[in-house]
Amino acid sequence: MDTVRVMIVDDHLVVREGLKQLLEIGNEIEVVAEASSGLECLQIIGELVPDIVFMDISMPGISGIEITRLLTEKLPSVKIIILTIYDDDQYVTEAIKAGAKAYLLKNTTRKQLMEVVRHVLRGRAFLDPNVTTGVFGELKRGSHTLSQEEKAFLTTRELEIIKAIVDGLKDKDIADTLSISEHTVRSHVKSIFRKLKVSSRSQAVTKAFEQGLVSYQSGRKHLNSDV
């Protein structure tokens, strides 16, 4: 097969380096990018569009499952393989619902990694035999594209604040940048949470991406001091 372009997303450097060495034995795979967090993955993947992403689940900020959901919507040609230590049924279910093409545990062998890559490139799904089987068929149900009525409406100021949250800014930094008080920032954040039906910043970021309220390139350049 042609050289497969792969991206590795994992918050542990040792895991990324070890996986890269395993995958690049031979000439079949080239690791074209690495990311240590979900947000970093979102920021750089659009320039690369790899064939396959090996995605961890547990990472700081946005989880690997949430990133999988976003990438499946925005870059459907990219095939995502979950590579994790978790063999919990719920993780398997959520990963496949999110669009993952395969679910592997980190104790897999190089031979199995290569077999799974070939399976996925041929459009086949793969579930590690050490996790619960028989879930792929039922997990495709229930997902749908949000209608315009289902999307949250955020004011101009709330959009500025959610973009700042995506950028990792704290309330004080947001207040300083927008020339408003921290109390006002907190009030807007509460309103954003209510409209998006979330209870944390990471959930708000995920919802904002899902609903197209922010782009992968959102950052401080979007902020201004207009009231």
N, C-alpha and C positions, 0 to 999 in steps of 0.2 A: 504494500500500500504506500501511497505518497506520505511524505513526512507530516505527522500530525502535530499541529501547533497547540500547546497546552499551557494553561495558566494554573498556578497553585495558590490557593487562598487558605492560609492557616496562620494563627497568631504565634506559633512556635517556630523560631528560626531553624532549630535542629530538625524538626519534622519537614520543613520546606526543603532544606538542603539534602536530607536523606531521600526524600521522595524524588527530588530532581535527579539525583545520582542513579536511582533505580530506573527511572523512566528513560534516561538518556543513554543507557547501555544499548549499543547498537545504533542504527540510523533511522528507526521508525518514528521517534518522537523528539521534538524540540520544545523545551520549556521556554516560552517567549516572555513570560512575566510572572512575578510573584507579588502577593499582597498580604499584609499582616492583619488586615481588618476588612470588614465588609464595605465600609465607606471608601477605603483605599481602592478596593476592587472596582467599585462603581465609578470612581474618578478616572481610572486608567483603561478600563476594558473597552470602552468605545473606540479608542485609537487602535486597538490590537485585534479585536474580534477573534479570539482563538477558536479552534474547533471544539475543544473540551476544557472545562474547568473542574479541577479537583477541589471540592469545597468542604471545609471543616464546618461543624455545627456551632460549637461554643466558642465565640470570639467576643472581644470587647465591643460595646455598642450594638450594632445590628447583627442579629444571629445569621448563621449560614443559611438557615431555612428561609428567612425573610429575604435575604439577598437572592436566593434561588428563585423565589416568587417574582421579584422585580426583574431579574434578568430574563426569565422565561417570557415575561410580557414584553420587555423592551428589545431583547435580542434573541428571538426564538431559534435562530440557527445555531446558537451556542449550546452544546450539550453539557449538562452538569452531572458530575458524579460526586455524590456525598461520600466523604472518607472520614470516618469518625471512630471514637471509642465507644459510642453509645449504641447498645443493642435493644433499647427500649421500643416497644411497639408504637408508642405515641410518636416518637421521633421518626420512625419509618413512615408512618401514616402521613404526618405533616410534610415530610420531605417529598414524597411522591405526589401529594396534592399540590405542592408548590411547583412541581415540574421537573424534579430530578429524574434522570434516566437510569440511574443506578445507585445502589446503597451498599457501601462496603465498610467493613471494619478495618481498623489500622493494623491488625495483625495478619493481613493478607500477604501473599507472596508476590514476587515480581511476575511470575508466570500468570497468576490470576489477574493481576493488574492489566497486563497486556491483553489477556483474553477479554476482559471487560471493556477495554478501549475498543477492541474490534467489534464486539457486540453492539456497543452504543453507536459506533459510526455506521453500522448497518441498520440502525433504527430499532434495535431490540432493547428491551429493558433487562436489568439484572438486579437481583436481590441476593445479598450475601446469604449463603445457606445457614449461617449461624444466627440469623435473625428470623423473626416470624415470617412464614411464607404465606402465599395466597392473598396478598393485599393489593397487588397492582390493579386488578380489574375494578374493584369497588372504589378505589381512591380517585378515579378520574371524574366521578360525579360531583355535582354541587358547585363547581366554580363557574363564574359568569363575569362578563365585563360590566363594570359599573355604568349605569345610565347617568345622564347629566343630573337627573333629580337626586340620585344617590350620592353624588359628590358633595363634599362639604364646601360651603362658601366662606372664604376667609376675606376679611377686609385687607386693604393695601398695607396697613400697619401690621396686621397679623401675618401676612405673607413675608414681610421684611423680617419679622421675628422668627418665623419657622425656618427661613433661610439661614438666619444667624445660628439657630439651634443646630441645623445640619452642619454648620461650620464649626460646631463645638464650643461656641461662646457661652459664657455664664451670664447670669442676669445682670451683674454689674457692668460687664463688658458691653452687653447689648444696650444697656441704659446710656453708657458713655457715648457709644457710637451713634445712637439715635437722638441724643440730647433729651432724654426723658428720664423720669425717676425709676428706681428699681421697683417701687410699688406698682407703677404703671405697667412695667414689663411683666411682673407677676400676674397682674390682672389679665393682660393679653394672653399669657401662657395658659391660664385657667380657661379662658374662652376658647382657645385653640383646642385644648384637651376635650372640652365639652363638645365642640363641633365635630371633631374627628372621632369622638367616642373612644378615647384612650386614657390611660392613667399614668403614662411615663413619657419621658422625652424620646427614648428609643422607639416606642410604639408610635409616637407622633411623627417621627422622621420616616418610619416605614410607611405609614398611611399617606404622608405627603408625597412620597415617591410614587406609591401605588396610584394615587389619584392625579398625578401629573401636576401637583401644585408647585413642585420644585424640580429642577433638572439635576443631573449628576454633576454639573459644573457649578452648582449653587455655591456661593461663597461671599466673602466680605465685599467684593466688588458690587454686589447687588444692593447693599445697604445705602441709605441716604438719610438725611436729617429732616426730610419733609414731614410735616405733621399729618 
